[in-house]
Amino acid sequence: MRLDKYLKTARILKRREAAKELALQGRIWVNERVAKPSSEIKIGDLIRIRFGYRLLEIRVTDIQKQVSKQNAQTLFEILKEEKIDEED
């Protein structure tokens, strides 16, 4: 599944367009590499997202084309969530 679609389906980001923009800005990494919106996501991948003053690191535990709001959290495991200083 594409990265931008996965982030929307898992409800990590509300819109697929937002996921695309973050990826194009170089703010999303998959397995320690800067990712494109079209990057293929597999179970076990590590995704790191930097938005604003937040850094979120997750591990993909499942991939589904559609999922209910209640079950969206079963698609990933949060490894780290922290606030960071914006120095750019």
MORANOR-V683991 format. One record per residue. N is the residue number from 1. PHI is phi in whole degrees, -180 to 180 (none if undefined). PSI is psi in degrees with one decimal (NA if undefined). Layout:
n:N phi:PHI psi:PSI
n:N phi:PHI psi:PSI
//
This chain:
n:1 phi:none psi:144.4
n:2 phi:-65 psi:147.8
n:3 phi:-57 psi:-49.3
n:4 phi:-63 psi:-38.4
n:5 phi:-69 psi:-40.6
n:6 phi:-61 psi:-45.7
n:7 phi:-63 psi:-33.8
n:8 phi:-75 psi:-45.6
n:9 phi:-61 psi:-40.2
n:10 phi:-79 psi:-3.9
n:11 phi:61 psi:34.1
n:12 phi:-79 psi:-39.2
n:13 phi:-124 psi:147.4
n:14 phi:-74 psi:-32.7
n:15 phi:-127 psi:144.4
n:16 phi:-64 psi:-35.3
n:17 phi:-62 psi:-36.7
n:18 phi:-65 psi:-40.4
n:19 phi:-63 psi:-41.3
n:20 phi:-62 psi:-46.3
n:21 phi:-62 psi:-45.0
n:22 phi:-61 psi:-41.9
n:23 phi:-65 psi:-42.6
n:24 phi:-66 psi:-25.0
n:25 phi:-85 psi:-0.7
n:26 phi:76 psi:28.1
n:27 phi:-103 psi:7.6
n:28 phi:-128 psi:131.2
n:29 phi:-121 psi:139.2
n:30 phi:-120 psi:120.3
n:31 phi:52 psi:48.7
n:32 phi:68 psi:14.2
n:33 phi:-122 psi:140.8
n:34 phi:-60 psi:132.3
n:35 phi:-108 psi:150.0
n:36 phi:-95 psi:160.6
n:37 phi:-58 psi:-27.6
n:38 phi:-91 psi:3.6
n:39 phi:-58 psi:136.0
n:40 phi:-80 psi:132.0
n:41 phi:-104 psi:136.4
n:42 phi:-125 psi:159.7
n:43 phi:-61 psi:134.3
n:44 phi:99 psi:-13.6
n:45 phi:-64 psi:146.4
n:46 phi:-101 psi:126.0
n:47 phi:-118 psi:129.2
n:48 phi:-119 psi:127.9
n:49 phi:-124 psi:131.8
n:50 phi:-115 psi:113.6
n:51 phi:-131 psi:121.9
n:52 phi:61 psi:-125.0
n:53 phi:-100 psi:22.7
n:54 phi:-120 psi:143.4
n:55 phi:-125 psi:123.3
n:56 phi:-120 psi:128.8
n:57 phi:-122 psi:124.4
n:58 phi:-131 psi:160.8
n:59 phi:-117 psi:132.0
n:60 phi:-74 psi:121.9
n:61 phi:-107 psi:-19.7
n:62 phi:-160 psi:156.0
n:63 phi:-132 psi:124.4
n:64 phi:-138 psi:148.8
n:65 phi:-72 psi:-36.2
n:66 phi:-137 psi:144.9
n:67 phi:-151 psi:145.9
n:68 phi:-73 psi:161.3
n:69 phi:-58 psi:-39.3
n:70 phi:-67 psi:-33.1
n:71 phi:-96 psi:-1.6
n:72 phi:-60 psi:-34.1
n:73 phi:-71 psi:-12.3
n:74 phi:-80 psi:-8.4
n:75 phi:-82 psi:-13.2
n:76 phi:-151 psi:163.5
n:77 phi:-124 psi:127.6
n:78 phi:-79 psi:121.6
n:79 phi:-93 psi:-39.4
n:80 phi:-155 psi:139.2
n:81 phi:-142 psi:119.8
n:82 phi:-147 psi:158.7
n:83 phi:-92 psi:142.2
n:84 phi:-127 psi:160.0
n:85 phi:-84 psi:133.3
n:86 phi:-88 psi:109.7
n:87 phi:-114 psi:1.8
n:88 phi:-76 psi:NA
//
